[in-house]
Amino acid sequence: MELTGKLKEAFNAQVTMELTAAAVYRQLSIDMEALDLPGIAGWFKAQSAEEEVHAEKFIAHMLDRDATPLLGTIKAQTKHVTTVLEAFEASLAHEKKVSGAIRDLYRLASSTDDIDALPLLSWFIDEQIEEESTVSAIISRIKLIGNDGNGILRLDEELGGRSTQA
């Protein structure tokens, strides 16, 4: 089934949103590197790579359905974050925005009876639940740590264990 109309436009916008998320996460990685937190920087860099994989999933779906994606404007962050908490709060806000967009896509696919899009969108709904949960848990831990430098360094070491390969 060819992907057309409003759903095609919405998928196009989602590709751009996923690539924007990759840019946002890459900037957060840079900001954490500037704070000499290589583990947390690596976690954000891995997240950036994962967002690129998400964009590729949408691109592949569109191409499989005879719709050629056209990338929109990718806007990264416009200011630096200066604390670990600020970085993860920015992450959570962005994940919530992406989650909302995915749910809107699901609703649109359902309302247009596009059952071919639903399996992909269901996968993304599950993924977004996991993303928000993970970042929320990290934020809770950061709040428990507070200004304890040793705690931040332990978190840095732990999050640095994440592979940067998507």
C-alpha positions, 0 to 999 in steps of 0.5 A, a space after each residue: 500500500 502506497 503511503 500518501 497524503 497526510 500520513 506521508 507528510 506526518 511520516 516525513 515530519 517524524 523523520 525530521 524529528 528523529 534526526 533533530 533528536 539525534 542532534 539534540 542528544 549529540 549536543 548534550 553529549 558535547 556539553 557533558 564532555 565539556 564538564 569532564 563527564 565522559 561516561 554521561 557524554 558517551 550515554 548521550 552519544 549512544 542515544 544520538 546514534 539510536 535516534 538516527 536508527 529510529 529515523 532510518 526505520 521511518 525512512 525505510 518504511 516510507 521507501 518500502 511504500 513508494 514514498 520518498 522522504 524529504 528532510 525538513 529543517 533540523 534544529 538542535 539546542 540553542 543553549 548549553 546545559 551546565 549540569 547533569 540534571 539539566 541535561 537529563 531534564 532536556 532529554 526527558 522533555 524531548 522524549 515526551 515531545 517525540 512520544 506525543 508525535 508518535 501517538 499522533 501518527 498512530 491516531 492518524 494511521 488508525 483514522 485513515 485505516 492505514 493498517 500497514 503503518 500500525 506495526 511500526 508505530 506500535 513498536 515506536 510506542 513501546 520504545 518511547 515508553 522505555 525511553 521515558 522510563 529510563 530517563 525518568 529513572 536517571 533523573 530520580 537518581 540524579 536528584 538523590 545524588 544532589 551535589 555529591 561529586 562522588 555520586 555524579 562520578 559513580 553515575 558517570 562511570 555506570 552510564 559510560 558502560 552503555 555501548 555507543 554502537 546503535 
